[in-house]
Amino acid sequence: MHSRYNGYSFPLRDTVKREKVHFHNRYGIQLCGDLYLPKDAQGKIPAVAVSGPFGAVKEQCSGLYAEELAARGFAALAFDPSFTGESGGEVRNVASPDINTEDFSAAVDFLSTRDFIDPERVGILGICGWGGMALNAAAMDTRIKATVTSTMYDMTRVTARGYFDADDNADARYRTRCALNAQRTEDYKNDTYARAGGVVDPLPEDAPFFVKDYYDYYKTERGYTERSLNSNEGWNVTSSLSFLNMPILRYTNEIRSAVLVIHGDKAHSCYFSKDAFADMVRGNPCTDNKELLLIPGAVHTDLYDRKDIIPFEKIQQFFQTYLK
């Protein structure tokens, strides 16, 4: 199977131009992104860095979001996180709550130093697992003036507690640690890293709905791309080790900048956004610029690429309001 539009899962419209760019993060890892610009742009314009979903690449829905934002007047940078896609970093196919948060700030570094971008008007947008990273970045990086999360996952929570916190106990975490550390020994012995496998294929008849939902995006023409981890062999098995005891959303209630949290109300993952939003506004003196938007009837991957469902008008208005 090949992705549909010259390696991308979406078309590029005539009013938008796309160029490949490279930049580095604070750890010296070179990141690769696609910078989308409106062809008729004049003067200094606002910018948004976009990444996600967790296990996806810039040729999938982060690029789709960035292309749409560029058509609406923004400079938009869709980038591959460290260790994935065309970005650097060895070993491949690993995620890090620290380094992947840093990746958003590195994108802000790059955007803030372009002569056609206003450094006082830079925002970020994180999809799925990178929604959690985006909130973590917003809590750390005061240059980020506005943040949007879409169909957000808190990867540290789901790794440490299981779905719906069903495994939120010391024994369950201990079993996970034992399995992952045994895999570490095997990987070192074999001088290779076992992969966890992407989205299950073929799809079992009794697969839960959210697995079918992922399959419909990552394993079909709709969203498949060659570099996507989820479309192919997945993350390294041991990738999730650091997510077990590094919660990323500890200081979100100290975010002073604007945040818009978007989720489908029928998504299996909706509780991540509801809880993260509640935590973010609890005790936070800056709540007037925070909003939770639930999309009626939408499931998790609807917000990956369903342009009739993704509230791009709302996202545009939000960024125009707070990137000014």
BALOBA-1460 file (C-alpha; in Angstrom, 3 decimals):
// residues 324
<rec num="1" residu="m" x="0.000" y="0.000" z="0.000"/>
<rec num="2" residu="h" x="1.156" y="3.545" z="-0.715"/>
<rec num="3" residu="s" x="-0.080" y="6.894" z="0.535"/>
<rec num="4" residu="r" x="-2.226" y="8.722" z="-1.926"/>
<rec num="5" residu="y" x="-0.734" y="12.129" z="-2.649"/>
<rec num="6" residu="n" x="2.990" y="11.700" z="-3.393"/>
<rec num="7" residu="g" x="3.705" y="10.301" z="0.041"/>
<rec num="8" residu="y" x="1.024" y="12.341" z="1.848"/>
<rec num="9" residu="s" x="-2.447" y="11.328" z="2.987"/>
<rec num="10" residu="f" x="-4.019" y="14.622" z="1.831"/>
<rec num="11" residu="p" x="-3.805" y="16.944" z="-1.194"/>
<rec num="12" residu="l" x="-2.039" y="20.308" z="-1.329"/>
<rec num="13" residu="r" x="-4.221" y="23.153" z="-2.586"/>
<rec num="14" residu="d" x="-3.049" y="25.767" z="-5.097"/>
<rec num="15" residu="t" x="-3.120" y="28.633" z="-2.588"/>
<rec num="16" residu="v" x="-0.596" y="26.993" z="-0.245"/>
<rec num="17" residu="k" x="3.098" y="26.266" z="-0.699"/>
<rec num="18" residu="r" x="5.031" y="23.590" z="1.183"/>
<rec num="19" residu="e" x="8.769" y="23.469" z="1.814"/>
<rec num="20" residu="k" x="10.916" y="21.028" z="3.750"/>
<rec num="21" residu="v" x="12.819" y="22.585" z="6.650"/>
<rec num="22" residu="h" x="15.268" y="21.381" z="9.283"/>
<rec num="23" residu="f" x="15.919" y="22.677" z="12.784"/>
<rec num="24" residu="h" x="17.444" y="21.307" z="15.977"/>
<rec num="25" residu="n" x="16.244" y="20.873" z="19.531"/>
<rec num="26" residu="r" x="18.057" y="21.604" z="22.783"/>
<rec num="27" residu="y" x="19.523" y="18.085" z="22.791"/>
<rec num="28" residu="g" x="21.132" y="18.553" z="19.384"/>
<rec num="29" residu="i" x="18.680" y="16.327" z="17.522"/>
<rec num="30" residu="q" x="17.910" y="17.578" z="14.026"/>
<rec num="31" residu="l" x="14.182" y="17.711" z="13.349"/>
<rec num="32" residu="c" x="12.526" y="17.710" z="9.960"/>
<rec num="33" residu="g" x="9.294" y="19.476" z="9.154"/>
<rec num="34" residu="d" x="7.104" y="20.734" z="6.342"/>
<rec num="35" residu="l" x="6.498" y="24.475" z="6.481"/>
<rec num="36" residu="y" x="3.170" y="25.451" z="4.951"/>
<rec num="37" residu="l" x="2.712" y="29.075" z="3.880"/>
<rec num="38" residu="p" x="-0.106" y="30.990" z="2.214"/>
<rec num="39" residu="k" x="1.138" y="31.955" z="-1.250"/>
<rec num="40" residu="d" x="-0.254" y="35.484" z="-0.911"/>
<rec num="41" residu="a" x="1.312" y="36.166" z="2.523"/>
<rec num="42" residu="q" x="2.705" y="39.666" z="3.076"/>
<rec num="43" residu="g" x="4.639" y="41.109" z="5.983"/>
<rec num="44" residu="k" x="5.089" y="39.264" z="9.257"/>
<rec num="45" residu="i" x="2.426" y="36.621" z="9.883"/>
<rec num="46" residu="p" x="1.450" y="34.475" z="12.894"/>
<rec num="47" residu="a" x="2.679" y="30.895" z="13.069"/>
<rec num="48" residu="v" x="1.623" y="27.547" z="14.533"/>
<rec num="49" residu="a" x="3.745" y="24.426" z="15.119"/>
<rec num="50" residu="v" x="1.790" y="21.185" z="14.671"/>
<rec num="51" residu="s" x="2.582" y="17.590" z="15.626"/>
<rec num="52" residu="g" x="0.857" y="14.280" z="16.276"/>
<rec num="53" residu="p" x="-0.807" y="11.848" z="16.536"/>
<rec num="54" residu="f" x="1.332" y="9.537" z="18.673"/>
<rec num="55" residu="g" x="3.025" y="7.212" z="16.187"/>
<rec num="56" residu="a" x="2.096" y="9.297" z="13.146"/>
<rec num="57" residu="v" x="4.250" y="11.468" z="10.884"/>
<rec num="58" residu="k" x="3.969" y="14.888" z="9.254"/>
<rec num="59" residu="e" x="2.635" y="13.385" z="6.029"/>
<rec num="60" residu="q" x="-0.535" y="12.410" z="7.908"/>
<rec num="61" residu="c" x="-2.902" y="14.564" z="9.904"/>
<rec num="62" residu="s" x="-0.436" y="17.075" z="11.385"/>
<rec num="63" residu="g" x="0.290" y="18.051" z="7.784"/>
<rec num="64" residu="l" x="-3.416" y="18.166" z="7.013"/>
<rec num="65" residu="y" x="-3.960" y="20.571" z="9.930"/>
<rec num="66" residu="a" x="-0.943" y="22.677" z="8.923"/>
<rec num="67" residu="e" x="-2.065" y="22.884" z="5.302"/>
<rec num="68" residu="e" x="-5.509" y="24.022" z="6.420"/>
<rec num="69" residu="l" x="-4.035" y="26.647" z="8.756"/>
<rec num="70" residu="a" x="-1.830" y="27.973" z="5.953"/>
<rec num="71" residu="a" x="-4.892" y="28.312" z="3.731"/>
<rec num="72" residu="r" x="-6.354" y="30.453" z="6.522"/>
<rec num="73" residu="g" x="-3.400" y="32.830" z="6.684"/>
<rec num="74" residu="f" x="-0.935" y="31.249" z="9.125"/>
<rec num="75" residu="a" x="2.581" y="29.934" z="8.712"/>
<rec num="76" residu="a" x="2.204" y="26.341" z="9.897"/>
<rec num="77" residu="l" x="5.008" y="23.901" z="10.624"/>
<rec num="78" residu="a" x="4.110" y="20.191" z="10.714"/>
<rec num="79" residu="f" x="7.103" y="18.296" z="12.087"/>
<rec num="80" residu="d" x="8.232" y="14.769" z="12.832"/>
<rec num="81" residu="p" x="9.118" y="14.333" z="16.513"/>
<rec num="82" residu="s" x="12.598" y="13.157" z="17.509"/>
<rec num="83" residu="f" x="13.418" y="9.532" z="16.623"/>
<rec num="84" residu="t" x="10.578" y="9.244" z="14.068"/>
<rec num="85" residu="g" x="9.879" y="9.961" z="10.425"/>
<rec num="86" residu="e" x="12.542" y="12.113" z="8.769"/>
<rec num="87" residu="s" x="13.723" y="13.638" z="12.052"/>
<rec num="88" residu="g" x="17.008" y="12.561" z="13.608"/>
<rec num="89" residu="g" x="17.826" y="10.826" z="16.855"/>
<rec num="90" residu="e" x="19.143" y="7.364" z="17.563"/>
<rec num="91" residu="v" x="17.738" y="4.828" z="18.494"/>
<rec num="92" residu="r" x="14.761" y="5.017" z="16.144"/>
<rec num="93" residu="n" x="11.073" y="4.525" z="17.041"/>
<rec num="94" residu="v" x="11.182" y="5.749" z="20.636"/>
<rec num="95" residu="a" x="9.198" y="8.447" z="22.421"/>
<rec num="96" residu="s" x="10.202" y="10.547" z="25.419"/>
<rec num="97" residu="p" x="7.959" y="12.741" z="27.595"/>
<rec num="98" residu="d" x="10.868" y="15.155" z="28.009"/>
<rec num="99" residu="i" x="12.415" y="15.214" z="24.540"/>
<rec num="100" residu="n" x="9.068" y="15.286" z="22.727"/>
<rec num="101" residu="t" x="7.928" y="18.228" z="24.836"/>
<rec num="102" residu="e" x="11.222" y="19.893" z="23.929"/>
<rec num="103" residu="d" x="10.471" y="19.237" z="20.249"/>
<rec num="104" residu="f" x="7.568" y="21.707" z="20.406"/>
<rec num="105" residu="s" x="9.838" y="24.366" z="21.928"/>
<rec num="106" residu="a" x="12.431" y="23.659" z="19.226"/>
<rec num="107" residu="a" x="9.747" y="24.317" z="16.619"/>
<rec num="108" residu="v" x="9.017" y="27.608" z="18.407"/>
<rec num="109" residu="d" x="12.753" y="28.410" z="18.252"/>
<rec num="110" residu="f" x="12.686" y="27.911" z="14.493"/>
<rec num="111" residu="l" x="9.464" y="29.825" z="13.846"/>
<rec num="112" residu="s" x="10.409" y="32.719" z="16.130"/>
<rec num="113" residu="t" x="13.591" y="33.365" z="14.169"/>
<rec num="114" residu="r" x="12.114" y="33.490" z="10.646"/>
<rec num="115" residu="d" x="12.062" y="37.041" z="9.254"/>
<rec num="116" residu="f" x="8.518" y="36.601" z="7.877"/>
<rec num="117" residu="i" x="7.038" y="35.438" z="11.204"/>
<rec num="118" residu="d" x="6.091" y="37.623" z="14.165"/>
<rec num="119" residu="p" x="7.797" y="35.991" z="17.189"/>
<rec num="120" residu="e" x="5.121" y="37.443" z="19.485"/>
<rec num="121" residu="r" x="2.426" y="35.531" z="17.571"/>
<rec num="122" residu="v" x="3.479" y="31.882" z="17.770"/>
<rec num="123" residu="g" x="1.200" y="29.041" z="18.892"/>
<rec num="124" residu="i" x="1.223" y="25.238" z="18.895"/>
<rec num="125" residu="l" x="-1.275" y="22.508" z="18.067"/>
<rec num="126" residu="g" x="-0.939" y="18.935" z="19.328"/>
<rec num="127" residu="i" x="-3.005" y="15.989" z="18.130"/>
<rec num="128" residu="c" x="-3.638" y="12.775" z="20.118"/>
<rec num="129" residu="g" x="-0.549" y="11.951" z="22.227"/>
<rec num="130" residu="w" x="1.095" y="15.175" z="21.115"/>
<rec num="131" residu="g" x="-1.834" y="17.059" z="22.607"/>
<rec num="132" residu="g" x="-0.481" y="16.075" z="26.010"/>
<rec num="133" residu="m" x="3.035" y="17.094" z="24.960"/>
<rec num="134" residu="a" x="1.637" y="20.430" z="23.754"/>
<rec num="135" residu="l" x="0.020" y="21.145" z="27.126"/>
<rec num="136" residu="n" x="3.280" y="20.254" z="28.840"/>
<rec num="137" residu="a" x="5.153" y="22.590" z="26.484"/>
<rec num="138" residu="a" x="2.648" y="25.389" z="27.144"/>
<rec num="139" residu="a" x="3.271" y="24.999" z="30.888"/>
<rec num="140" residu="m" x="7.034" y="25.380" z="30.301"/>
<rec num="141" residu="d" x="7.487" y="27.724" z="27.345"/>
<rec num="142" residu="t" x="6.207" y="31.279" z="27.883"/>
<rec num="143" residu="r" x="6.829" y="32.157" z="24.217"/>
<rec num="144" residu="i" x="3.839" y="29.991" z="23.277"/>
<rec num="145" residu="k" x="0.930" y="32.436" z="23.163"/>
<rec num="146" residu="a" x="-1.846" y="29.963" z="22.313"/>
<rec num="147" residu="t" x="-2.247" y="26.171" z="22.359"/>
<rec num="148" residu="v" x="-4.831" y="23.910" z="20.736"/>
<rec num="149" residu="t" x="-5.137" y="20.219" z="21.571"/>
<rec num="150" residu="s" x="-7.210" y="17.932" z="19.384"/>
<rec num="151" residu="t" x="-8.437" y="14.454" z="20.392"/>
<rec num="152" residu="m" x="-5.792" y="14.508" z="23.150"/>
<rec num="153" residu="y" x="-4.121" y="11.571" z="24.893"/>
<rec num="154" residu="d" x="-2.126" y="11.847" z="28.099"/>
<rec num="155" residu="m" x="0.415" y="9.167" z="27.208"/>
<rec num="156" residu="t" x="1.952" y="9.109" z="30.673"/>
<rec num="157" residu="r" x="-1.428" y="8.480" z="32.282"/>
<rec num="158" residu="v" x="-2.512" y="5.702" z="29.942"/>
<rec num="159" residu="t" x="0.901" y="4.009" z="30.202"/>
<rec num="160" residu="a" x="1.012" y="4.096" z="33.989"/>
<rec num="161" residu="r" x="-2.670" y="3.454" z="34.711"/>
<rec num="162" residu="g" x="-4.139" y="1.714" z="31.662"/>
<rec num="163" residu="y" x="-7.252" y="2.785" z="29.797"/>
<rec num="164" residu="f" x="-9.841" y="4.410" z="32.073"/>
<rec num="165" residu="d" x="-7.300" y="3.957" z="34.897"/>
<rec num="166" residu="a" x="-8.271" y="0.275" z="35.072"/>
<rec num="167" residu="d" x="-4.688" y="-0.737" z="35.986"/>
<rec num="168" residu="d" x="-3.957" y="2.103" z="38.372"/>
<rec num="169" residu="n" x="-2.249" y="0.031" z="41.052"/>
<rec num="170" residu="a" x="1.286" y="-0.836" z="42.075"/>
<rec num="171" residu="d" x="1.009" y="-4.519" z="41.137"/>
<rec num="172" residu="a" x="-0.092" y="-3.777" z="37.572"/>
<rec num="173" residu="r" x="2.697" y="-1.256" z="37.130"/>
<rec num="174" residu="y" x="5.181" y="-3.741" z="38.577"/>
<rec num="175" residu="r" x="4.133" y="-6.388" z="36.044"/>
<rec num="176" residu="t" x="4.566" y="-3.858" z="33.235"/>
<rec num="177" residu="r" x="8.000" y="-2.853" z="34.522"/>
<rec num="178" residu="c" x="9.084" y="-6.493" z="34.774"/>
<rec num="179" residu="a" x="8.027" y="-7.187" z="31.193"/>
<rec num="180" residu="l" x="9.642" y="-4.057" z="29.783"/>
<rec num="181" residu="n" x="12.907" y="-4.558" z="31.650"/>
<rec num="182" residu="a" x="13.094" y="-8.200" z="30.571"/>
<rec num="183" residu="q" x="12.718" y="-6.913" z="27.008"/>
<rec num="184" residu="r" x="15.594" y="-4.488" z="27.638"/>
<rec num="185" residu="t" x="17.877" y="-7.404" z="28.451"/>
<rec num="186" residu="e" x="16.800" y="-9.269" z="25.306"/>
<rec num="187" residu="d" x="17.293" y="-6.167" z="23.157"/>
<rec num="188" residu="y" x="20.800" y="-5.646" z="24.508"/>
<rec num="189" residu="k" x="21.662" y="-9.315" z="24.049"/>
<rec num="190" residu="n" x="20.354" y="-9.289" z="20.477"/>
<rec num="191" residu="d" x="21.769" y="-5.837" z="19.649"/>
<rec num="192" residu="t" x="18.419" y="-4.833" z="18.220"/>
<rec num="193" residu="y" x="15.152" y="-3.367" z="19.454"/>
<rec num="194" residu="a" x="11.995" y="-5.435" z="19.300"/>
<rec num="195" residu="r" x="9.067" y="-3.525" z="17.824"/>
<rec num="196" residu="a" x="5.628" y="-3.521" z="19.430"/>
<rec num="197" residu="g" x="3.787" y="-3.734" z="16.125"/>
<rec num="198" residu="g" x="1.619" y="-0.933" z="14.751"/>
<rec num="199" residu="v" x="-2.147" y="-1.065" z="14.532"/>
<rec num="200" residu="v" x="-3.191" y="-4.718" z="14.495"/>
<rec num="201" residu="d" x="-3.493" y="-6.181" z="10.977"/>
<rec num="202" residu="p" x="-5.452" y="-8.167" z="9.996"/>
<rec num="203" residu="l" x="-8.180" y="-6.752" z="12.162"/>
<rec num="204" residu="p" x="-9.773" y="-9.360" z="14.477"/>
<rec num="205" residu="e" x="-13.551" y="-9.590" z="14.210"/>
<rec num="206" residu="d" x="-13.909" y="-9.050" z="17.949"/>
<rec num="207" residu="a" x="-11.618" y="-5.999" z="18.067"/>
<rec num="208" residu="p" x="-12.988" y="-3.174" z="20.226"/>
<rec num="209" residu="f" x="-14.351" y="-0.164" z="18.380"/>
<rec num="210" residu="f" x="-11.395" y="2.117" z="19.052"/>
<rec num="211" residu="v" x="-9.020" y="-0.459" z="17.500"/>
<rec num="212" residu="k" x="-11.253" y="-0.593" z="14.405"/>
<rec num="213" residu="d" x="-11.201" y="3.212" z="14.460"/>
<rec num="214" residu="y" x="-7.387" y="3.253" z="14.339"/>
<rec num="215" residu="y" x="-7.298" y="0.542" z="11.665"/>
<rec num="216" residu="d" x="-9.655" y="2.570" z="9.474"/>
<rec num="217" residu="y" x="-7.169" y="5.453" z="9.541"/>
<rec num="218" residu="y" x="-3.680" y="3.957" z="9.721"/>
<rec num="219" residu="k" x="-4.136" y="0.750" z="7.719"/>
<rec num="220" residu="t" x="-6.271" y="1.946" z="4.827"/>
<rec num="221" residu="e" x="-5.808" y="4.418" z="1.974"/>
<rec num="222" residu="r" x="-7.408" y="7.045" z="4.179"/>
<rec num="223" residu="g" x="-4.330" y="7.601" z="6.343"/>
<rec num="224" residu="y" x="-1.598" y="5.079" z="5.519"/>
<rec num="225" residu="t" x="1.865" y="6.525" z="4.889"/>
<rec num="226" residu="e" x="5.168" y="4.759" z="4.482"/>
<rec num="227" residu="r" x="7.004" y="6.351" z="7.433"/>
<rec num="228" residu="s" x="4.195" y="6.127" z="9.995"/>
<rec num="229" residu="l" x="4.985" y="3.891" z="12.969"/>
<rec num="230" residu="n" x="1.323" y="3.092" z="13.549"/>
<rec num="231" residu="s" x="0.849" y="2.135" z="9.904"/>
<rec num="232" residu="n" x="3.803" y="-0.267" z="10.045"/>
<rec num="233" residu="e" x="5.895" y="-1.922" z="12.802"/>
<rec num="234" residu="g" x="5.046" y="0.456" z="15.650"/>
<rec num="235" residu="w" x="7.187" y="1.786" z="18.487"/>
<rec num="236" residu="n" x="9.989" y="-0.144" z="20.146"/>
<rec num="237" residu="v" x="8.520" y="-2.327" z="22.901"/>
<rec num="238" residu="t" x="10.636" y="-0.561" z="25.536"/>
<rec num="239" residu="s" x="9.706" y="2.935" z="24.340"/>
<rec num="240" residu="s" x="7.056" y="3.366" z="27.006"/>
<rec num="241" residu="l" x="9.398" y="2.799" z="29.996"/>
<rec num="242" residu="s" x="9.916" y="6.476" z="30.816"/>
<rec num="243" residu="f" x="6.183" y="7.194" z="30.537"/>
<rec num="244" residu="l" x="5.543" y="4.956" z="33.539"/>
<rec num="245" residu="n" x="6.898" y="7.381" z="36.103"/>
<rec num="246" residu="m" x="7.104" y="10.801" z="34.471"/>
<rec num="247" residu="p" x="3.630" y="12.403" z="34.488"/>
<rec num="248" residu="i" x="3.651" y="15.297" z="32.012"/>
<rec num="249" residu="l" x="0.660" y="17.398" z="33.099"/>
<rec num="250" residu="r" x="1.770" y="18.306" z="36.615"/>
<rec num="251" residu="y" x="1.896" y="22.096" z="36.131"/>
<rec num="252" residu="t" x="-0.830" y="22.766" z="33.575"/>
<rec num="253" residu="n" x="-2.815" y="24.811" z="36.118"/>
<rec num="254" residu="e" x="0.004" y="27.353" z="35.913"/>
<rec num="255" residu="i" x="-0.499" y="27.927" z="32.162"/>
<rec num="256" residu="r" x="-1.306" y="31.612" z="31.714"/>
<rec num="257" residu="s" x="-1.568" y="31.594" z="27.917"/>
<rec num="258" residu="a" x="-4.675" y="30.661" z="25.942"/>
<rec num="259" residu="v" x="-5.662" y="26.998" z="25.545"/>
<rec num="260" residu="l" x="-8.428" y="25.396" z="23.476"/>
<rec num="261" residu="v" x="-9.049" y="21.693" z="24.186"/>
<rec num="262" residu="i" x="-11.076" y="19.897" z="21.466"/>
<rec num="263" residu="h" x="-12.409" y="16.351" z="21.617"/>
<rec num="264" residu="g" x="-15.159" y="14.205" z="20.141"/>
<rec num="265" residu="d" x="-17.688" y="13.352" z="22.849"/>
<rec num="266" residu="k" x="-18.012" y="9.773" z="21.537"/>
<rec num="267" residu="a" x="-14.247" y="9.149" z="21.503"/>
<rec num="268" residu="h" x="-12.918" y="6.440" z="23.819"/>
<rec num="269" residu="s" x="-10.239" y="8.978" z="24.752"/>
<rec num="270" residu="c" x="-12.532" y="11.873" z="25.639"/>
<rec num="271" residu="y" x="-11.869" y="11.497" z="29.368"/>
<rec num="272" residu="f" x="-8.251" y="12.583" z="28.811"/>
<rec num="273" residu="s" x="-9.364" y="16.003" z="27.597"/>
<rec num="274" residu="k" x="-12.131" y="16.417" z="30.153"/>
<rec num="275" residu="d" x="-9.815" y="15.598" z="33.052"/>
<rec num="276" residu="a" x="-6.861" y="17.566" z="31.706"/>
<rec num="277" residu="f" x="-9.055" y="20.627" z="31.236"/>
<rec num="278" residu="a" x="-10.480" y="20.330" z="34.750"/>
<rec num="279" residu="d" x="-6.966" y="20.031" z="36.167"/>
<rec num="280" residu="m" x="-5.759" y="22.971" z="34.090"/>
<rec num="281" residu="v" x="-8.392" y="25.417" z="35.346"/>
<rec num="282" residu="r" x="-8.420" y="24.202" z="38.959"/>
<rec num="283" residu="g" x="-6.792" y="26.924" z="41.041"/>
<rec num="284" residu="n" x="-5.593" y="28.702" z="37.891"/>
<rec num="285" residu="p" x="-6.140" y="32.479" z="38.022"/>
<rec num="286" residu="c" x="-6.063" y="32.588" z="34.202"/>
<rec num="287" residu="t" x="-9.227" y="30.790" z="33.087"/>
<rec num="288" residu="d" x="-10.896" y="33.368" z="30.834"/>
<rec num="289" residu="n" x="-8.679" y="32.211" z="27.949"/>
<rec num="290" residu="k" x="-9.251" y="28.472" z="28.473"/>
<rec num="291" residu="e" x="-11.971" y="26.508" z="26.669"/>
<rec num="292" residu="l" x="-13.117" y="22.893" z="26.342"/>
<rec num="293" residu="l" x="-14.971" y="22.150" z="23.110"/>
<rec num="294" residu="l" x="-16.686" y="18.764" z="22.733"/>
<rec num="295" residu="i" x="-17.771" y="17.769" z="19.232"/>
<rec num="296" residu="p" x="-21.120" y="15.913" z="19.339"/>
<rec num="297" residu="g" x="-21.012" y="12.389" z="17.905"/>
<rec num="298" residu="a" x="-17.318" y="12.494" z="16.939"/>
<rec num="299" residu="v" x="-14.996" y="9.552" z="17.664"/>
<rec num="300" residu="h" x="-11.240" y="9.693" z="18.167"/>
<rec num="301" residu="t" x="-9.983" y="9.553" z="14.577"/>
<rec num="302" residu="d" x="-12.748" y="11.812" z="13.226"/>
<rec num="303" residu="l" x="-10.524" y="14.671" z="14.369"/>
<rec num="304" residu="y" x="-7.578" y="13.268" z="12.430"/>
<rec num="305" residu="d" x="-8.851" y="14.134" z="8.979"/>
<rec num="306" residu="r" x="-12.632" y="14.617" z="8.759"/>
<rec num="307" residu="k" x="-12.729" y="18.215" z="7.595"/>
<rec num="308" residu="d" x="-16.499" y="18.271" z="7.900"/>
<rec num="309" residu="i" x="-16.084" y="17.524" z="11.634"/>
<rec num="310" residu="i" x="-12.809" y="19.212" z="12.673"/>
<rec num="311" residu="p" x="-13.813" y="22.729" z="13.839"/>
<rec num="312" residu="f" x="-11.298" y="24.633" z="11.725"/>
<rec num="313" residu="e" x="-13.370" y="27.825" z="11.845"/>
<rec num="314" residu="k" x="-13.186" y="27.732" z="15.624"/>
<rec num="315" residu="i" x="-9.455" y="26.954" z="15.579"/>
<rec num="316" residu="q" x="-8.843" y="29.847" z="13.187"/>
<rec num="317" residu="q" x="-10.835" y="32.267" z="15.355"/>
<rec num="318" residu="f" x="-9.015" y="31.085" z="18.486"/>
<rec num="319" residu="f" x="-5.558" y="31.620" z="17.008"/>
<rec num="320" residu="q" x="-6.589" y="34.959" z="15.460"/>
<rec num="321" residu="t" x="-7.833" y="36.102" z="18.870"/>
<rec num="322" residu="y" x="-4.778" y="35.126" z="20.862"/>
<rec num="323" residu="l" x="-1.996" y="35.464" z="18.275"/>
<rec num="324" residu="k" x="-2.437" y="39.181" z="17.809"/>
